Amino acid sequence: MKAKRIGTGLMALTLSLSLCACKPQKKTETEESSESSSSKPTTKSDPSETTSEPSVSDTTEETTVQTSVEDESEDPIVIYGYEKGFQLTLQTYLPDLEVEYIYVKPEEYYKTLQEALSGEEKVPDLFMMDAEHLQEWTFGGQALSIDQLGISSSELSDQFPYTYQLAENAEGSIFALAYDLSPSCVIYNRALAKETLGSGDPADMAERVRNWETILDSARLANMNSEGTIKLLADREQVHRLFWAAHTEEWVKDGQVQVGNDLQQYFTLQETLLAESLTGEKEWNSREWRSDLATGQAVMFFGSLNTAADVIGYVPGHEEKEEPEASSEDTSETGEEEIEETGWAILPAPTAMYDGGTWLMTSASTDKKATCAQIMRIMTLDEKAMTDMAVGGKFVNSVKIMSSCADDPNFISDFLNGQNPYAVLVPEALKIQVPANTEVDKYVDSEIKILLQAYLDGEIETFEEVKEQFIIGLEELLALS
């Protein structure tokens, strides 16, 4: 990498940041394998949004709902997915439903799904979709909108708005409903934070990661106090995700490409982190990245409870708590209970974001519309089913249910040393928003990554050149004149 002059001060960019369960019936599960690229989590948000009760009518234009929806076949419904336990959930709530659930390994899923939709046998009626591929499939013409299944957008008033907005096309039709959400937060090692940053208390840590400046200062402090052996982050990809979540301005307005100050600040931050060796330089979510977190070489990461379960062994869900016995004895000199700085903790990310999630989509070729609608309602609208799933550890798509979890002491986690994660995550999930033009964002994301690498490699000397190439490249990609 070329030597560059690093600005002495980095401009501050604040990142505001009930159906009855009947007797189960055995289902058919088939496993298929093929090659495919692995999926990556995604982030999107608007830091200026405040926590409020969602209103579908504010964001989604009501479309004409097909009132008469029936199955045209008596064959078992064919469902493709990458979650092994999905058929067991269906068995609990739809015990009389004949299902052929085809499980595909996540890394092989999308190629297999595409081939299945193009074939003649075992064509999916319903299939899972992750956050990375959701918008591509929303605009791809391979799925039915929910109104074609007889589901009105007015039924979604208790869902987290970003989940159906991500699956909405330009005409206001929604093509998928989410049942397993992944809003993100800062997840950090309390002991490492105390060792390298001076405190593992969430209130102190929140101040240390509230914007670009404090993140950079904390990265430097952790590096200095550990003599380079412990990094704040194991990678720089997370910084890209954070930038992407914080950017809320339109990239193209009135046919003109807009470049705000935040893009230059982001490039400067990335340059500084690399030049001063302030991150572990691992690939996000790789074996080496996970090892840095497991072995205490990285203090924190931005992620969801799903990621925490996968990476550091967090076990989500409901834990019955015994009522503590009353005691008049103080546990500290101040009379307040002392929080032991061990284990892990969470706090809100500098801006509301998400790193994944699972949606359900219905194939445009299905002859089981009524059954597809029934399953989507059970998984994303039915209070009893979603309550059961929340108790089991899923972040379900119900503001009401997840808010109840946030207020329930039985969701306090020993793993998180007495924190209720939903008290942190529910307000953040309500703040998440999506851009007005997701197609433009896809082009921009790709262009920024290419230009950043060229800038860090010294192929582009100045940010002014970056800006010029960014504008030209985006104009060509979007055919702007």
Stockholm file with secondary structure:
# STOCKHOLM 1.0

chainA/1-481         MKAKRIGTGLMALTLSLSLCACKPQKKTETEESSESSSSKPTTKSDPSETTSEPSVSDTTEETTVQTSVEDESEDPIVIYGYEKGFQLTLQTYLPDLEVEYIYVKPEEYYKTLQEALSGEEKVPDLFMMDAEHLQEWTFGGQALSIDQLGISSSELSDQFPYTYQLAENAEGSIFALAYDLSPSCVIYNRALAKETLGSGDPADMAERVRNWETILDSARLANMNSEGTIKLLADREQVHRLFWAAHTEEWVKDGQVQVGNDLQQYFTLQETLLAESLTGEKEWNSREWRSDLATGQAVMFFGSLNTAADVIGYVPGHEEKEEPEASSEDTSETGEEEIEETGWAILPAPTAMYDGGTWLMTSASTDKKATCAQIMRIMTLDEKAMTDMAVGGKFVNSVKIMSSCADDPNFISDFLNGQNPYAVLVPEALKIQVPANTEVDKYVDSEIKILLQAYLDGEIETFEEVKEQFIIGLEELLALS
#=GR chainA/1-481 SS CCCCCCCSSCCCCBCCCCCCCCCCCCCEEEEECCCCCCCCCCCCCCTTCCCCCCCHHHHCCCCCCCSCCCBSCCSCEEEEESCTTHHHHHHHHCTTCCEEEEEECGGGHHHHHHHHHHSSSSCCSEEEEEHHHHHHHHTTTCEECGGGGTCCGGGGTTSCHHHHHTTBCTTSCBCCEEEEEEECEEEEEHHHHHHHHSCCCHHHHHHHTSBHHHHHHHHHHHHHHTTTSCBSBSCSHHHHHHHHHHCCSCSEETTEECCCHHHHHHHHHHHHHHHTTCBCCCCTTSHHHHHHHHTTSBCEEEECHHHHHHHHCCCCSCCCCCCCCCCCCCSSTTSSCCCCCCSEEEECCSSCCEEEEEEEEEETTCSBHHHHHHHHHHHHTCHHHHHHHHHTTCCCSCHHHHHHHHHCGGGCBTTTTTBCHHHHHHHHHHHCCCCSCHHHHHHHHHHHHHHHHHHHTTSSCSHHHHHHHHHHHHHHHTTCC
#=GC SS_cons         CCCCCCCSSCCCCBCCCCCCCCCCCCCEEEEECCCCCCCCCCCCCCTTCCCCCCCHHHHCCCCCCCSCCCBSCCSCEEEEESCTTHHHHHHHHCTTCCEEEEEECGGGHHHHHHHHHHSSSSCCSEEEEEHHHHHHHHTTTCEECGGGGTCCGGGGTTSCHHHHHTTBCTTSCBCCEEEEEEECEEEEEHHHHHHHHSCCCHHHHHHHTSBHHHHHHHHHHHHHHTTTSCBSBSCSHHHHHHHHHHCCSCSEETTEECCCHHHHHHHHHHHHHHHTTCBCCCCTTSHHHHHHHHTTSBCEEEECHHHHHHHHCCCCSCCCCCCCCCCCCCSSTTSSCCCCCCSEEEECCSSCCEEEEEEEEEETTCSBHHHHHHHHHHHHTCHHHHHHHHHTTCCCSCHHHHHHHHHCGGGCBTTTTTBCHHHHHHHHHHHCCCCSCHHHHHHHHHHHHHHHHHHHTTSSCSHHHHHHHHHHHHHHHTTCC
//
